[in-house]
Amino acid sequence: MKVQYAISLWNYSHYPDTGTLEQELGRIRKLGYGVELWAQWRNGPSLYEKAGRARLKAALGGMPVSLHSAIVRSFDEQRAQIDAAHDLGAGVLVVHSDEFYAGEGCELDVTLCRDVVAYAGERGVCIALENGQLPFLEQALAAVEDLRICLDVGHVYLTDDTLQAFLAGLKGRIVHLHLQDILTPAEVGLPGAGMDHYTPGTGGIPLEDWHLLAATLHEIGFDGTAVFEIRPRNPYQTAGLGRLFFDGLLPEP
């Protein structure tokens, strides 16, 4: 079992004072983290556009990288993201359930999902579906053999299913993690508080659930990236705290 920790660029959208993209990527790399790219950085053009790809690849400097979808709806848009992932050396592209909805409903567009996953496979990229509602995820996994899962721990607690149920249904396909905690309902009334995206171990997720997650990752021989998606504090500070907490859950190598 091996965990590569990474920091999401999503975190930086919640801070008014950041360096340039090159500066922040350099800091992430110096601290030994990988990075999960989001398409938007400040008010600039999409990072996934081909015109800026050489500059971005140079700024990454060979660090581990994954991509988070810009939340697109068509095959052509997905193909462009997959091409960006391939060119930037990202083995995983994280997508959301609603990118594969059929029409206006919440049913799976099986053809679109299969086509996207197949094209990604040709380009050496894994499509990891981030968890929303468990029944939709199970339907998608049953319909698309090579589809994989990005388990966002905090999102589990915004559904009606338990972490145990998510792990039982998804554990064989989990290749990527988003690590974040949630506030309890009583704490949500705090000024400026959101429900989720807090430092692991500081919110309302029970400690026994964190231990269950760690044990399951050990059971399946997880060998992927755990991304810190956290917004209230400096991203390096929160990533350090989260790493200490999560490392303490894992068995000794």
C-alpha positions as CSV (number, residue, x, y, z in Angstrom):
1,M,0.0,0.0,0.0
2,K,1.2,3.5,-0.9
3,V,-0.3,6.9,-0.6
4,Q,0.9,9.9,-2.6
5,Y,-0.4,13.1,-1.0
6,A,-1.4,16.0,-3.1
7,I,-2.9,19.5,-2.8
8,S,-5.8,20.7,-4.9
9,L,-5.7,24.0,-6.7
10,W,-9.4,24.3,-5.7
11,N,-8.2,25.3,-2.3
12,Y,-6.6,28.5,-3.6
13,S,-9.8,29.9,-4.9
14,H,-10.8,30.6,-1.3
15,Y,-7.8,32.8,-0.5
16,P,-7.3,36.4,-1.7
17,D,-3.6,36.5,-1.3
18,T,-1.7,33.8,-3.3
19,G,1.4,33.9,-5.4
20,T,1.5,33.2,-9.1
21,L,0.6,29.8,-10.4
22,E,4.3,29.0,-10.9
23,Q,5.1,30.1,-7.4
24,E,2.4,28.0,-5.7
25,L,3.3,25.0,-7.8
26,G,6.9,25.4,-6.8
27,R,5.9,25.5,-3.1
28,I,3.8,22.4,-3.5
29,R,6.6,20.6,-5.2
30,K,9.2,21.7,-2.6
31,L,7.1,20.3,0.2
32,G,6.9,16.9,-1.5
33,Y,3.2,17.0,-2.5
34,G,1.6,16.3,-5.8
35,V,-1.0,18.6,-7.2
36,E,-4.6,18.2,-8.5
37,L,-5.2,20.8,-11.2
38,W,-8.5,22.6,-11.7
39,A,-9.1,24.3,-15.0
40,Q,-9.5,27.8,-13.5
41,W,-6.7,29.8,-11.9
42,R,-7.8,33.2,-10.7
43,N,-9.4,34.9,-13.7
44,G,-7.1,33.6,-16.4
45,P,-7.8,31.2,-19.3
46,S,-8.5,27.6,-18.7
47,L,-5.3,25.7,-17.7
48,Y,-6.5,22.9,-19.9
49,E,-6.2,24.9,-23.1
50,K,-3.6,23.6,-25.5
51,A,-1.9,27.1,-25.9
52,G,-0.6,27.2,-22.4
53,R,0.2,23.5,-21.9
54,A,3.9,23.8,-22.4
55,R,4.2,26.5,-19.8
56,L,2.1,24.6,-17.3
57,K,4.1,21.4,-17.9
58,A,7.3,23.3,-17.2
59,A,5.8,24.8,-14.0
60,L,4.8,21.3,-12.8
61,G,8.4,20.3,-13.0
62,G,7.6,16.6,-13.1
63,M,5.6,16.5,-9.8
64,P,2.8,13.9,-9.5
65,V,-0.4,15.4,-11.1
66,S,-4.0,14.6,-11.5
67,L,-6.8,16.7,-13.2
68,H,-10.2,17.6,-11.9
69,S,-12.8,18.1,-14.6
70,A,-14.1,21.5,-15.4
71,I,-17.6,19.9,-15.2
72,V,-18.4,19.5,-18.9
73,R,-21.2,17.7,-20.6
74,S,-20.2,16.6,-24.1
75,F,-17.8,13.9,-25.4
76,D,-15.8,16.5,-27.3
77,E,-15.2,18.5,-24.1
78,Q,-14.3,15.4,-22.2
79,R,-11.9,14.4,-24.9
80,A,-10.1,17.8,-24.7
81,Q,-9.7,17.3,-20.9
82,I,-8.3,13.8,-21.4
83,D,-5.8,15.1,-24.0
84,A,-4.7,17.7,-21.5
85,A,-4.3,15.0,-18.8
86,H,-2.2,12.9,-21.2
87,D,0.0,15.8,-22.2
88,L,0.6,16.9,-18.6
89,G,1.4,13.4,-17.4
90,A,-1.8,13.0,-15.3
91,G,-2.9,9.4,-14.9
92,V,-6.3,10.3,-13.3
93,L,-9.1,12.6,-14.4
94,V,-11.7,13.1,-11.7
95,V,-15.2,13.7,-13.0
96,H,-18.6,14.3,-11.3
97,S,-21.8,12.2,-11.7
98,D,-23.8,14.9,-13.4
99,E,-21.3,15.0,-16.3
100,F,-22.8,11.6,-17.3
101,Y,-26.5,12.4,-16.7
102,A,-28.8,11.6,-19.6
103,G,-30.8,14.7,-20.6
104,E,-32.3,16.6,-17.7
105,G,-32.7,13.6,-15.5
106,C,-30.3,11.8,-13.1
107,E,-30.1,8.6,-15.1
108,L,-26.7,7.4,-16.4
109,D,-25.9,8.1,-20.1
110,V,-24.2,4.8,-20.6
111,T,-23.0,5.5,-24.1
112,L,-21.3,8.7,-23.2
113,C,-19.7,7.2,-20.1
114,R,-18.4,4.2,-22.0
115,D,-17.1,6.4,-24.8
116,V,-15.3,8.8,-22.4
117,V,-13.7,5.9,-20.4
118,A,-12.6,4.1,-23.6
119,Y,-11.0,7.2,-25.1
120,A,-9.3,7.9,-21.8
121,G,-7.9,4.4,-21.7
122,E,-6.4,4.8,-25.2
123,R,-4.6,7.9,-23.9
124,G,-3.4,6.2,-20.7
125,V,-5.8,8.2,-18.4
126,C,-8.1,6.7,-15.8
127,I,-11.5,8.2,-15.3
128,A,-12.3,8.4,-11.6
129,L,-16.0,9.2,-10.8
130,E,-16.2,11.3,-7.7
131,N,-18.9,10.0,-5.3
132,G,-22.3,11.6,-5.1
133,Q,-25.2,9.2,-4.5
134,L,-24.2,5.6,-4.0
135,P,-26.9,4.0,-6.2
136,F,-25.8,6.1,-9.2
137,L,-22.2,5.1,-8.6
138,E,-23.0,1.4,-8.4
139,Q,-25.1,1.7,-11.6
140,A,-22.2,3.3,-13.4
141,L,-19.7,0.8,-12.3
142,A,-21.9,-2.1,-13.3
143,A,-22.4,-0.6,-16.8
144,V,-18.8,0.6,-17.5
145,E,-16.1,-2.0,-16.7
146,D,-13.1,0.3,-16.7
147,L,-14.6,3.2,-14.8
148,R,-13.0,3.8,-11.4
149,I,-13.9,5.8,-8.3
150,C,-12.5,8.9,-6.6
151,L,-13.8,8.6,-3.0
152,D,-14.4,12.0,-1.5
153,V,-14.6,11.2,2.2
154,G,-16.6,14.3,3.2
155,H,-19.2,13.8,0.5
156,V,-20.2,10.5,1.9
157,Y,-21.8,12.3,4.9
158,L,-24.0,14.5,2.6
159,T,-25.9,11.3,1.5
160,D,-28.2,8.9,3.2
161,D,-25.6,6.0,3.0
162,T,-22.9,5.2,5.5
163,L,-19.1,5.1,4.8
164,Q,-19.3,1.3,5.4
165,A,-21.9,1.0,2.6
166,F,-19.8,3.1,0.3
167,L,-16.7,1.1,1.0
168,A,-18.5,-2.2,0.6
169,G,-19.9,-1.2,-2.8
170,L,-17.0,0.7,-4.2
171,K,-13.7,-0.6,-2.6
172,G,-12.7,-2.7,-5.6
173,R,-12.7,0.3,-7.9
174,I,-11.3,3.1,-5.7
175,V,-8.1,4.6,-7.2
176,H,-8.1,8.2,-5.9
177,L,-9.1,10.0,-2.7
178,H,-10.2,13.5,-1.7
179,L,-9.5,13.9,2.0
180,Q,-11.6,16.4,3.9
181,D,-13.8,16.6,7.0
182,I,-17.3,17.9,7.6
183,L,-18.8,20.0,10.4
184,T,-21.6,18.6,12.6
185,P,-25.0,20.2,12.1
186,A,-24.6,22.1,15.4
187,E,-21.4,23.6,14.1
188,V,-22.7,24.7,10.8
189,G,-24.3,27.8,12.4
190,L,-20.8,29.2,13.1
191,P,-20.2,32.5,11.2
192,G,-18.7,31.8,7.7
193,A,-18.9,28.0,8.2
194,G,-19.7,25.7,5.4
195,M,-20.7,22.1,5.8
196,D,-17.6,20.4,4.4
197,H,-14.0,20.8,3.3
198,Y,-12.3,21.0,6.7
199,T,-9.0,19.5,7.8
200,P,-9.3,15.7,8.3
201,G,-9.7,14.8,12.0
202,T,-11.0,18.2,13.0
203,G,-14.7,17.8,12.0
204,G,-17.6,15.5,12.6
205,I,-16.5,12.3,10.9
206,P,-16.2,9.7,13.6
207,L,-12.7,8.4,14.3
208,E,-13.9,4.9,13.8
209,D,-14.9,5.7,10.3
210,W,-11.4,7.1,9.5
211,H,-10.0,3.8,10.9
212,L,-12.4,1.9,8.7
213,L,-11.3,3.8,5.7
214,A,-7.6,3.2,6.4
215,A,-8.2,-0.5,7.0
216,T,-10.1,-0.8,3.7
217,L,-7.3,1.0,1.8
218,H,-4.8,-1.5,3.3
219,E,-7.1,-4.4,2.4
220,I,-7.3,-3.4,-1.3
221,G,-3.6,-2.4,-1.5
222,F,-4.4,1.1,-2.4
223,D,-1.6,2.7,-4.5
224,G,-2.9,6.1,-5.5
225,T,-3.2,9.7,-4.6
226,A,-4.9,11.3,-1.6
227,V,-5.8,14.9,-2.4
228,F,-6.4,17.5,0.3
229,E,-9.5,19.6,-0.6
230,I,-9.6,22.0,2.3
231,R,-10.5,25.7,2.4
232,P,-10.6,27.4,5.8
233,R,-6.8,27.9,6.3
234,N,-3.5,28.1,4.5
235,P,-3.4,25.1,2.2
236,Y,0.1,24.0,3.3
237,Q,-0.9,24.2,7.0
238,T,-4.0,22.2,6.4
239,A,-2.3,19.6,4.3
240,G,0.4,19.2,6.9
241,L,-2.2,18.6,9.6
242,G,-4.2,16.3,7.4
243,R,-1.2,14.3,6.5
244,L,-0.2,13.8,10.1
245,F,-3.7,12.7,11.0
246,F,-4.1,10.3,8.1
247,D,-0.6,8.8,8.3
248,G,-1.4,7.9,11.9
249,L,-4.3,5.8,10.7
250,L,-2.3,3.7,8.3
251,P,-0.4,0.5,9.2
252,E,3.3,0.6,9.3
253,P,4.8,-0.5,5.9
